[in-house]
């Protein structure tokens, strides 16, 4: 399978990958490549600041469209420091849990706020 590499630094135009807007744009780009049958490599070289907000928008949303085995096979990450790798794992785990049982998770959240 042919792979497309997305350089995150070039995509966001900064050493900081922090905004939801940039994450949404990246999500759309990744989704388009995956839907066309390409594998995707995300290269985080030169990224110094990475937030869960960005990762939730860019990576977490992928689990609403694609299943975990497909993403594990077709989405790769390069040049991500161990601290940011741990953050990405947390984002992925939360996304899997959320999209696996979205209705009940949202119901639990609504109920939690109604109790206050």
Secondary structure, DSSP 4 states (H G I P E B T S, - for coil): --EEEEEHHHHHTSSEE--HHHHHHHHHHHHHHHHTT-EEEEE-TT--EE-HHHHIIIIITHHHHS-HHHHHHHEEEES--HHHHHHHHHHHHHHHHHHHSHHHHHHHHHHHHHT-
